[in-house]
Amino acid sequence: MLKNIWTIYKTDLKHIGTNYAAAIVVLALCILPSLYAWFNIKASWDPYGQSATSQIKIAVVNNDQGTTLNGKEINVGDQVVEELKNNDLMGWQFMSEKEAQTLLEEGKVYASLTIPTDFSQDISSLVTTDVKKGKIIYQVNEKINAIAPKLTSKGATGVQESINQTIVKTVSGILLEAGKELGIEIQEKVLPELSHVHSQLEELVSKFGEMNELVDTAHRGGIQLKDLIQSIQNDLPLIESTIDSAKQTATGLEGFITSSKSALSDFVPTLKSDLELVSVISGELKTYTQGVKDAISSGSEQAPQVVDRLISKVDGTQGLIQSFIKMLKSFNKFPAGRFDEMIAQLEGVQGDLARVQQLLEKVKGQLATGEGPDLTVFDQILTLLNDVSNTADSIVKRFDDEIAPSLNQVIDKAYETAESVLTVLNEASNKLPDVKNLLNTAYSGSDQGISAIEYINGKLPEAEEKLQTLTEKLGEINSSEGLQEVLTLIQEGIAQRESFMATPVELVEETLFPMHNYGTAMTPFYSVLAQWVGMTLLISMLAVHARGEYKKSEEYFGKLLLFLSIALLQGLIIALGDLYLLKIYCMNPLLFVGGILFTSVVFTFIIYSLVSVFGNVGKVVSIILLVLQVAGSGGTFPIQLTPKFFQIIYPFLPFTYAISFARESIGGVVQSVLSRDIVILSTYIIVAILVSVFLKKPLNRLMSGFSDKFKESGLGE
């Protein structure tokens, strides 16, 4: 049997070598499938790259007439246009509205963005009572192309996100700068004026002893009393001028309290959100650490870079913790602030992260010198990160019940201190007219004798008490550390707060098994498809039946050797061309070549067996399988996006596992997936052999009648 199989194979090779027509056909059959794969892969090499998407033309129309914000002329539409001119992601075309509409209808541009006349006005309404959202009109001509509208929509969304960030940063910057200017004005003008008023009131209070002595003396002489009152009245213009100055200062202070109270009230939930972010980041660090450990244990060449990225993440987390500690220490300066325990916990977290960073630096050094790192180090790191995560979670859980009330108490104390300024100044404004009227009355009634003197003697202690109270209140305000802390808080870190308001969350993208470009990502599908097409061409051009008297099993295996030889050449040309002509990205080139050759063997057994057993019907079945597998193998779109029928047949198609095998070799191997692919593809070979060996003879006899009838029609051979 083996001798006859070998005889069939040698005879076929001899015919190819001695017949130039046969040699040309076989050579063409070896090369044509690879051309099919290469042309398709190259055509889809990087369709979403800048060089490609910049050819997608989008019309941009700016009708924005601008507006005034905080006394400044702004035109957000012009800012958008300037940003797009520096953006080469899409082919932005700047033109009039009429021209854009015409080109869009004619299909010369794929979409248009129109900025309305009132765009800046609507955007700036954020700082008014009548808030309106800015609108950009996006039009797309969907009939031009199926994919282009998706690309243009992505471009429009990117413009929207960029504008949103710019607007938030601009408006928050204006509000924060206004608060800063008010704080500077209070610190540089109001507080020195209050200090001056306090000094003058202290001087005035010190004179009340003399006033009392003069009133007592007035009992012994009206003239002495009149002179004393006149002396006091000479001092009243100074007092009145001082209080008027204080009232003007109070007006500015009242505006400050009103504008800052809302911002301080929002601080507590912002701090909680940041602490929750620390908890989330610590969890991500544990996950990433495990990934670094796996990368090192698997001998990945990317291990040093992955360790570097993990060190950067730990360093960034340390910076965030340090900012929390600094902020809480500032609040601890207030009498109501007691955050020692939380500060100690955060400093402990910072110590754990510092230890993690030391261990990672050690691992990095070992990798750089080629030493094999001790993987138990990662167990220490995970333990430390687990402590960090537990501490962060504990702080977040206690935040609402323990920490937030203390923070609110500090803020309320700051409000109370600031509001006392208003109370004192209002008292000064209300009480000084009483003092003035009291002295005027005393002066006009000095000639009335003892009764007028007794009246003054009764009123002077009241005036002294009120002025003493006013002086003490101003002294408390002038020396208040809480007010100084509030003023410092609203004046510092303006740029950082602007940046935070514009983008409070940064998205950190990490690619698992990167493919680098779209062409590489499509290589598994087109290469596998080319192999099936190549095998389909083979069974269409070459005979599956041997000349001579042979058993069915001898005929099957003898012709199979020829088809396997040519299919392996096809697969080898495809694989080597993908790697060295197209230069696709590939993590395991040898595994890729081996996988392509293995796929060629599997497809040969499937298609050859179909034709060998079923004849022309087998050819039809192989073509039907080709059509089903193109749509149902998940080679282009995710299988979840296809109709239910294709999702059902997906697990049974050879393409599914051949494409998966190629993806594993290109992007990086997951052993369980690769093993599954090899086992299932091998199963197809076993099934094909069993069917062919045991059913070829009876099925050939069964199909012979159908074949003879078809030949009688004159349409077939």
SESEDO-916664 format. One record per residue (C-alpha): x, z, y. Coordinates in steps of 0.2 Angstrom, whole numbers, plus 2048, in hexadecimal, padded with zeros to 3 digits. Last residue first. Example, Ala and Ser with C-alpha at 12.3 -4.5 7.8 and 13.67 -1.06 7.14 Angstrom:
2
SITE,844,824,7FB
SITE,83E,827,7EA
! end
This chain:
717
SITE,7AC,7A9,854
SITE,79E,7AB,860
SITE,791,7A2,86A
SITE,78D,795,85C
SITE,77E,79E,857
SITE,784,79D,845
SITE,792,7A8,84A
SITE,786,7B6,84F
SITE,77E,7B5,83E
SITE,78E,7B6,835
SITE,793,7C6,83F
SITE,783,7CF,83B
SITE,785,7CB,829
SITE,797,7D1,829
SITE,791,7E2,831
SITE,78C,7EA,821
SITE,79B,7E4,817
SITE,7A7,7EA,825
SITE,79D,7FA,825
SITE,7A0,7FD,813
SITE,7B3,7F9,814
SITE,7B7,802,824
SITE,7AD,812,81F
SITE,7BA,81D,816
SITE,7CA,818,81E
SITE,7C3,812,82F
SITE,7B8,821,832
SITE,7C6,82D,82C
SITE,7D3,825,837
SITE,7C8,825,847
SITE,7C3,837,844
SITE,7D5,83D,842
SITE,7DA,833,852
SITE,7CC,83A,85C
SITE,7D1,84C,856
SITE,7E2,849,85D
SITE,7DB,846,86E
SITE,7D1,857,86C
SITE,7E1,861,867
SITE,7EC,859,874
SITE,7E0,85C,882
SITE,7DC,86E,87D
SITE,7EF,872,87C
SITE,7F1,86B,88D
SITE,7E3,876,894
SITE,7EA,886,88C
SITE,7FC,883,892
SITE,7F8,880,8A4
SITE,805,873,8A9
SITE,809,86E,8BA
SITE,803,860,8C6
SITE,809,850,8BD
SITE,80A,855,8AB
SITE,7F9,85F,8AC
SITE,7F1,851,8B5
SITE,7F6,844,8A7
SITE,7EE,84F,899
SITE,7DE,852,8A3
SITE,7DD,83F,8A5
SITE,7DF,83D,892
SITE,7D3,84B,88F
SITE,7C4,845,899
SITE,7C8,832,895
SITE,7C5,836,882
SITE,7B2,83A,886
SITE,7A9,848,87D
SITE,7AA,855,88A
SITE,7A3,84A,898
SITE,793,844,88E
SITE,788,851,895
SITE,78F,850,8A7
SITE,78D,83D,8A6
SITE,77A,83F,8A2
SITE,778,84C,8B0
SITE,77D,840,8BE
SITE,78E,842,8C6
SITE,793,84F,8D3
SITE,797,85D,8C6
SITE,7A3,850,8BE
SITE,7AE,851,8CD
SITE,7B1,840,8D4
SITE,7BF,835,8CF
SITE,7C5,838,8BD
SITE,7B6,843,8B9
SITE,7B4,83A,8A8
SITE,7A2,834,8AA
SITE,7A3,826,8B6
SITE,7B2,81C,8AF
SITE,7AE,823,89E
SITE,79D,81C,89C
SITE,7A3,80A,8A1
SITE,7B2,80B,895
SITE,7A7,812,887
SITE,79C,803,889
SITE,7AB,7F7,888
SITE,7B1,800,878
SITE,79F,7FE,871
SITE,79F,7EC,874
SITE,7B0,7E9,86C
SITE,7A9,7F3,85D
SITE,79A,7E8,85C
SITE,7A6,7D9,85A
SITE,7AD,7E1,84A
SITE,7A6,7F2,845
SITE,7B4,7F9,83B
SITE,7C4,7F1,842
SITE,7BC,7F0,853
SITE,7B8,802,854
SITE,7C8,807,84B
SITE,7D2,7FD,858
SITE,7C9,805,866
SITE,7CB,817,861
SITE,7DC,816,858
SITE,7E3,80D,867
SITE,7DC,819,873
SITE,7E4,827,86B
SITE,7F5,81F,869
SITE,7F5,819,87C
SITE,7F0,82B,880
SITE,7FF,831,877
SITE,80A,825,881
SITE,803,82B,891
SITE,805,83D,88C
SITE,817,83A,887
SITE,81B,831,898
SITE,813,840,8A1
SITE,81C,84D,897
SITE,82C,845,89B
SITE,828,844,8AD
SITE,823,856,8AF
SITE,81F,85B,8C1
SITE,81A,84A,8C6
SITE,818,843,8D8
SITE,815,830,8D7
SITE,824,824,8DA
SITE,81A,814,8DA
SITE,828,80B,8D1
SITE,831,819,8C8
SITE,823,825,8C2
SITE,814,81A,8C2
SITE,81E,80C,8BB
SITE,825,816,8AE
SITE,814,81C,8A8
SITE,80C,80B,8A8
SITE,81A,802,8A0
SITE,81B,80F,892
SITE,808,80F,890
SITE,808,7FC,88D
SITE,817,7FD,882
SITE,80E,80A,878
SITE,7FE,7FF,877
SITE,809,7F0,870
SITE,810,7FB,862
SITE,800,803,85E
SITE,7F7,7F3,85D
SITE,804,7EC,851
SITE,804,7FC,846
SITE,7F1,7FC,845
SITE,7F1,7EA,83E
SITE,7FA,7F1,82E
SITE,7F0,801,82E
SITE,7DF,7F9,82D
SITE,7E4,7EA,822
SITE,7EC,7F6,816
SITE,7DC,801,816
SITE,7D1,7F2,814
SITE,7DB,7EC,805
SITE,7E5,7DC,808
SITE,7E4,7CA,802
SITE,7EB,7BF,810
SITE,7E9,7BE,823
SITE,7E6,7CE,82C
SITE,7D7,7D3,836
SITE,7D8,7DC,847
SITE,7DB,7CC,850
SITE,7E3,7CC,861
SITE,7DB,7C7,872
SITE,7CC,7D2,874
SITE,7D4,7E0,86A
SITE,7E2,7E0,876
SITE,7D8,7DE,886
SITE,7CE,7EE,881
SITE,7DF,7F7,87E
SITE,7E5,7F2,88F
SITE,7D4,7F8,897
SITE,7D6,808,88E
SITE,7E8,80A,894
SITE,7E3,805,8A6
SITE,7D6,812,8A7
SITE,7E2,81F,8A2
SITE,7EE,81A,8AF
SITE,7E0,818,8BC
SITE,7D9,82A,8B9
SITE,7EA,833,8B7
SITE,7F1,82A,8C7
SITE,7E3,82F,8D2
SITE,7EB,840,8D8
SITE,7FC,837,8DA
SITE,7F3,82A,8E5
SITE,7EB,838,8EF
SITE,7FB,840,8F4
SITE,805,850,8F1
SITE,7FD,855,8E0
SITE,7FF,867,8E3
SITE,7FC,873,8D3
SITE,7F4,881,8DD
SITE,7F4,87E,8F0
SITE,7F4,88D,8FC
SITE,7EB,88C,90C
SITE,7EB,89B,918
SITE,7DC,89B,923
SITE,7DE,8A5,933
SITE,7D0,8B0,939
SITE,7CC,8B6,94A
SITE,7D0,8A5,952
SITE,7CB,8A3,964
SITE,7C8,8B6,966
SITE,7D8,8BB,95E
SITE,7E2,8AF,969
SITE,7DA,8B6,979
SITE,7DD,8C8,973
SITE,7F0,8C4,970
SITE,7F1,8BC,981
SITE,7E9,8CB,98A
SITE,7F4,8D8,981
SITE,7F4,8E5,98F
SITE,7E9,8E8,99E
SITE,7D9,8EE,995
SITE,7E3,8FC,98B
SITE,7ED,901,99A
SITE,7DE,905,9A4
SITE,7D5,90E,996
SITE,7E5,919,993
SITE,7E7,91D,9A6
SITE,7D4,923,9A6
SITE,7D8,92E,997
SITE,7E7,935,99F
SITE,7DD,93D,9AD
SITE,7E8,943,9BC
SITE,7DE,93B,9CA
SITE,7CE,93D,9C2
SITE,7D0,950,9BF
SITE,7D6,952,9D1
SITE,7C7,948,9D8
SITE,7BC,954,9CF
SITE,7C5,964,9D6
SITE,7C4,95D,9E7
SITE,7B1,95A,9E6
SITE,7AE,96B,9DF
SITE,7B9,973,9EE
SITE,7AF,968,9FA
SITE,79F,96E,9F3
SITE,7A4,981,9F3
SITE,7AB,980,A05
SITE,79B,978,A0B
SITE,791,986,A03
SITE,79C,994,A0A
SITE,79A,98C,A1B
SITE,787,98D,A1B
SITE,784,99F,A1C
SITE,791,9A2,A2A
SITE,789,994,A34
SITE,778,99C,A33
SITE,780,9AD,A38
SITE,788,9A4,A47
SITE,778,99C,A4D
SITE,76F,9AD,A4C
SITE,77D,9B6,A56
SITE,77C,9AC,A65
SITE,772,99D,A6A
SITE,781,995,A73
SITE,789,98F,A62
SITE,779,986,A5E
SITE,77F,974,A62
SITE,78F,978,A59
SITE,787,980,A49
SITE,77B,972,A48
SITE,789,965,A49
SITE,792,96F,A3C
SITE,784,96F,A30
SITE,77F,95D,A33
SITE,791,958,A2E
SITE,792,962,A1F
SITE,781,95B,A19
SITE,787,94A,A1D
SITE,796,94D,A12
SITE,78B,952,A03
SITE,784,942,9FD
SITE,794,937,9FE
SITE,79E,944,9F6
SITE,792,947,9E8
SITE,792,934,9E5
SITE,7A5,934,9E5
SITE,7A5,942,9D8
SITE,798,93A,9CD
SITE,7A0,929,9CD
SITE,7B1,930,9C8
SITE,7A8,93A,9BB
SITE,7A3,929,9B3
SITE,7B5,925,9AF
SITE,7B8,936,9A6
SITE,7A8,934,99D
SITE,7AC,922,998
SITE,7BD,928,991
SITE,7B5,936,988
SITE,7A8,92A,980
SITE,7B7,91F,97B
SITE,7BF,92D,972
SITE,7AF,933,96A
SITE,7AC,921,964
SITE,7BD,921,95C
SITE,7B9,932,954
SITE,7A8,92C,94E
SITE,7B0,91C,947
SITE,7BD,925,93C
SITE,7B2,931,932
SITE,7A2,92A,92C
SITE,7A3,918,930
SITE,7B6,916,92C
SITE,7B7,921,91C
SITE,7B4,912,911
SITE,7C0,907,91B
SITE,7CD,914,91A
SITE,7CB,916,907
SITE,7CC,903,905
SITE,7DC,902,90F
SITE,7E4,910,905
SITE,7DE,908,8F4
SITE,7E5,8F7,8F9
SITE,7F6,8FF,8FF
SITE,7F7,909,8EF
SITE,7F3,8F9,8E4
SITE,801,8F0,8EE
SITE,80D,8FE,8E9
SITE,808,8FD,8D7
SITE,809,8E9,8D8
SITE,81A,8EB,8DF
SITE,820,8F7,8D1
SITE,819,8EB,8C4
SITE,821,8DD,8CD
SITE,832,8E6,8CB
SITE,82E,8E6,8B8
SITE,832,8D3,8B9
SITE,845,8D7,8BA
SITE,84B,8C7,8C3
SITE,856,8BA,8B9
SITE,865,8B7,8C3
SITE,868,8A6,8CB
SITE,870,8AD,8DA
SITE,861,8A8,8E5
SITE,855,8AE,8D8
SITE,85E,8BF,8D9
SITE,85D,8C0,8EC
SITE,84B,8BC,8EC
SITE,847,8C9,8DF
SITE,851,8D6,8EA
SITE,847,8D0,8FA
SITE,837,8D2,8F0
SITE,83C,8E4,8EC
SITE,840,8E8,8FE
SITE,830,8E0,904
SITE,826,8EB,8F8
SITE,82F,8FA,8FE
SITE,82A,8F5,910
SITE,818,8F2,90B
SITE,818,904,903
SITE,81F,90B,913
SITE,812,902,91E
SITE,804,909,913
SITE,80B,91B,915
SITE,80C,917,928
SITE,7F9,912,926
SITE,7F5,923,91D
SITE,7FF,92D,92A
SITE,7F5,924,938
SITE,7E5,927,930
SITE,7E9,93A,92E
SITE,7EF,93C,940
SITE,7E0,934,947
SITE,7D9,942,952
SITE,7D4,93B,963
SITE,7C8,946,96D
SITE,7D6,94C,979
SITE,7DC,93A,97B
SITE,7EE,936,976
SITE,7E9,932,964
SITE,7E1,922,96B
SITE,7F2,91B,96E
SITE,7F8,921,95D
SITE,7E9,918,956
SITE,7EF,907,95E
SITE,801,909,959
SITE,7FC,90C,947
SITE,7F0,8FD,947
SITE,7FD,8F2,94E
SITE,80A,8F8,941
SITE,7FD,8F4,933
SITE,7FB,8E2,939
SITE,80E,8E0,93A
SITE,810,8E6,928
SITE,803,8DA,922
SITE,80D,8CC,92A
SITE,81D,8D2,921
SITE,814,8D3,911
SITE,80D,8C1,913
SITE,81F,8BB,918
SITE,826,8C3,908
SITE,819,8BA,8FE
SITE,81D,8A9,905
SITE,830,8AC,902
SITE,82C,8B1,8F0
SITE,822,8A1,8EE
SITE,831,897,8F5
SITE,83D,8A0,8E9
SITE,831,89C,8DA
SITE,82E,88A,8DD
SITE,83A,885,8CF
SITE,82E,88D,8C3
SITE,836,896,8B5
SITE,826,89C,8AD
SITE,82A,8AE,8B0
SITE,82E,8AB,8C2
SITE,81E,8A2,8C5
SITE,814,8AF,8BC
SITE,81C,8BD,8C6
SITE,819,8B3,8D6
SITE,806,8B1,8D1
SITE,805,8C3,8CD
SITE,80B,8C7,8DF
SITE,7FF,8BA,8E6
SITE,7F0,8C4,8DE
SITE,7F7,8D5,8E4
SITE,7FA,8CD,8F6
SITE,7E8,8C7,8F6
SITE,7E2,8D9,8F3
SITE,7ED,8DF,901
SITE,7E6,8D1,90C
SITE,7D4,8D7,909
SITE,7D7,8E9,90D
SITE,7E1,8E4,91C
SITE,7D2,8D9,922
SITE,7C7,8E8,91F
SITE,7D2,8F2,92C
SITE,7D0,8E3,938
SITE,7BD,8E3,936
SITE,7BD,8F6,939
SITE,7C7,8F4,949
SITE,7BB,8E7,94F
SITE,7AC,8F2,94B
SITE,7B4,900,956
SITE,7BA,8F5,965
SITE,7A8,8EE,969
SITE,7A4,8FE,973
SITE,7B4,8FC,97D
SITE,7AF,8EA,982
SITE,79D,8EF,987
SITE,7A4,8FE,992
SITE,7B0,8F3,99B
SITE,7A5,8EA,9A7
SITE,79A,8F8,9AC
SITE,7A8,905,9AE
SITE,7B2,8F8,9B9
SITE,7A3,8F5,9C4
SITE,7A1,907,9C7
SITE,7B3,909,9CB
SITE,7B2,8FB,9D9
SITE,7A3,904,9E1
SITE,7AC,915,9E0
SITE,7BB,90E,9EA
SITE,7AF,909,9F8
SITE,7A8,91B,9F7
SITE,7B9,922,9F8
SITE,7BD,919,A08
SITE,7AD,91F,A10
SITE,7B2,931,A0A
SITE,7C3,930,A13
SITE,7BB,929,A23
SITE,7AE,937,A23
SITE,7BC,945,A20
SITE,7C7,93D,A2E
SITE,7B8,93C,A3A
SITE,7B3,94E,A36
SITE,7C4,956,A3C
SITE,7BF,956,A4E
SITE,7AF,95E,A49
SITE,7B9,96D,A42
SITE,7C2,970,A52
SITE,7B1,96F,A5C
SITE,7AA,97C,A50
SITE,7B9,988,A54
SITE,7B7,985,A67
SITE,7A5,98A,A66
SITE,7A8,999,A5C
SITE,7B5,9A0,A68
SITE,7A9,99D,A76
SITE,79B,9A6,A6D
SITE,7A6,9B6,A6C
SITE,7A7,9C5,A60
SITE,79C,9BE,A53
SITE,7A6,9AE,A54
SITE,7B5,9B7,A4D
SITE,7AC,9B8,A3C
SITE,7A9,9A5,A3E
SITE,7BB,9A2,A42
SITE,7C1,9AC,A33
SITE,7B5,9A2,A28
SITE,7BC,992,A2F
SITE,7CE,997,A2D
SITE,7CA,99A,A1A
SITE,7C2,989,A1A
SITE,7D2,981,A1F
SITE,7D9,980,A0D
SITE,7CA,976,A08
SITE,7CE,968,A15
SITE,7E0,967,A0F
SITE,7DA,965,9FD
SITE,7CD,958,A03
SITE,7DC,94E,A0B
SITE,7E6,94F,9FB
SITE,7D8,949,9F0
SITE,7D3,93B,9FC
SITE,7E5,935,9FB
SITE,7E5,936,9E8
SITE,7D5,92C,9E7
SITE,7DD,91F,9F2
SITE,7EC,91E,9E6
SITE,7DF,91C,9D7
SITE,7D5,90E,9E0
SITE,7E3,903,9E5
SITE,7F0,900,9D8
SITE,7E8,907,9C8
SITE,7D6,901,9CD
SITE,7DC,8F0,9D2
SITE,7E6,8EE,9C2
SITE,7D8,8F3,9B7
SITE,7CD,8E6,9C1
SITE,7DA,8D8,9BE
SITE,7DB,8DC,9AC
SITE,7C8,8DC,9AA
SITE,7C7,8CB,9B2
SITE,7D6,8C5,9A7
SITE,7CC,8CA,998
SITE,7BC,8C1,99D
SITE,7C5,8B1,9A2
SITE,7D0,8B1,992
SITE,7C0,8B4,988
SITE,7B8,8A4,990
SITE,7C8,89A,98D
SITE,7CB,89F,97B
SITE,7B9,89D,976
SITE,7B8,88C,97E
SITE,7C9,886,976
SITE,7C4,88C,965
SITE,7B3,884,966
SITE,7BB,874,96C
SITE,7C7,873,95D
SITE,7B9,877,951
SITE,7AE,869,958
SITE,7BC,85C,958
SITE,7C0,860,946
SITE,7AD,85E,942
SITE,7AE,84D,94A
SITE,7BD,848,940
SITE,7B5,84E,930
SITE,7A6,843,934
SITE,7B1,834,937
SITE,7B8,837,925
SITE,7A7,838,91D
SITE,7A1,829,927
SITE,7B0,81F,921
SITE,7AC,822,90E
SITE,79D,817,90B
SITE,7A1,809,918
SITE,799,7FF,926
SITE,787,804,922
SITE,78A,816,928
SITE,78C,812,93A
SITE,78F,824,942
SITE,789,82C,952
SITE,790,83D,958
SITE,789,845,968
SITE,793,854,96E
SITE,788,863,973
SITE,78D,872,97D
SITE,782,881,978
SITE,778,889,986
SITE,778,89B,98D
SITE,76C,89F,99B
SITE,772,8B1,9A1
SITE,783,8AA,9A6
SITE,795,8AC,99F
SITE,791,8A1,990
SITE,789,894,99C
SITE,79B,88D,99D
SITE,798,882,98E
SITE,788,87B,994
SITE,790,876,9A5
SITE,79F,86E,99D
SITE,794,863,992
SITE,787,85F,9A0
SITE,78C,84C,9A0
SITE,78C,84A,98D
SITE,79B,848,982
SITE,798,839,977
SITE,7A1,837,966
SITE,7A0,826,95D
SITE,7A1,820,94C
SITE,7A8,812,941
SITE,7AE,807,94E
SITE,7AE,7F4,94E
SITE,79D,7F5,943
SITE,793,7EA,950
SITE,787,7F9,953
SITE,796,804,957
SITE,79F,7F8,962
SITE,78F,7F6,96C
SITE,78C,808,96E
SITE,79E,80C,972
SITE,79E,7FE,980
SITE,78E,806,988
SITE,795,818,987
SITE,7A5,813,98F
SITE,7B6,813,986
SITE,7C3,81E,97E
SITE,7C8,819,96C
SITE,7CD,826,960
SITE,7D5,820,950
SITE,7D5,830,946
SITE,7E2,83D,942
SITE,7ED,837,951
SITE,7E8,846,95C
SITE,7F1,846,96D
SITE,7E4,83B,975
SITE,7D7,846,96C
SITE,7DD,855,976
SITE,7DD,84C,986
SITE,7CB,846,983
SITE,7C5,858,97E
SITE,7CD,85F,98E
SITE,7C5,851,999
SITE,7B4,856,991
SITE,7B8,869,995
SITE,7B8,865,9A7
SITE,7BC,874,9B2
SITE,7BC,878,9C4
SITE,7C0,88A,9C8
SITE,7B6,898,9D1
SITE,7B3,8A1,9C1
SITE,7AD,892,9B9
SITE,7A8,882,9C2
SITE,7A1,872,9BA
SITE,7A7,862,9B2
SITE,79E,851,9B3
SITE,7A0,84D,9A0
SITE,79C,83B,99B
SITE,7AA,839,98F
SITE,7A8,82C,982
SITE,7B3,82B,972
SITE,7B2,81D,966
SITE,7B8,820,954
SITE,7C4,814,94C
SITE,7C9,817,93A
SITE,7DC,810,93B
SITE,7E2,822,93E
SITE,7DA,827,92D
SITE,7E8,81C,924
SITE,7F8,822,92D
SITE,7F1,833,92E
SITE,7EE,835,91C
SITE,7DD,834,914
SITE,7E0,824,90A
SITE,7F1,829,904
SITE,7F5,820,8F4
SITE,7E4,818,8F0
SITE,7EA,806,8F0
SITE,7FA,80B,8E8
SITE,7F0,813,8D9
SITE,7E5,804,8D7
SITE,7F3,7F7,8D8
SITE,7FD,802,8CB
SITE,7F0,804,8BF
SITE,7EA,7F2,8BD
SITE,7FC,7EC,8BD
SITE,800,7F8,8AF
SITE,7F1,7F1,8A5
SITE,7F8,7DF,8A7
SITE,80A,7E2,8A1
SITE,808,7E5,88E
SITE,7FA,7D8,88D
SITE,804,7CB,896
SITE,813,7CE,88A
SITE,807,7CC,87B
SITE,800,7BC,882
SITE,811,7B5,886
SITE,818,7B9,875
SITE,808,7B1,86C
SITE,80B,7A2,876
SITE,81E,7A2,873
SITE,81A,7A2,860
SITE,82A,7A8,856
SITE,82B,7BA,85C
SITE,819,7BE,85C
SITE,816,7B6,84B
SITE,825,7C0,844
SITE,81D,7D0,84C
SITE,80D,7CD,843
SITE,815,7C9,832
SITE,81F,7D9,834
SITE,80F,7E4,836
SITE,806,7DC,828
SITE,815,7DE,81C
SITE,817,7F0,822
SITE,805,7F4,81C
SITE,808,7EA,80C
SITE,817,7F5,808
SITE,80E,805,80C
SITE,800,800,800
! end
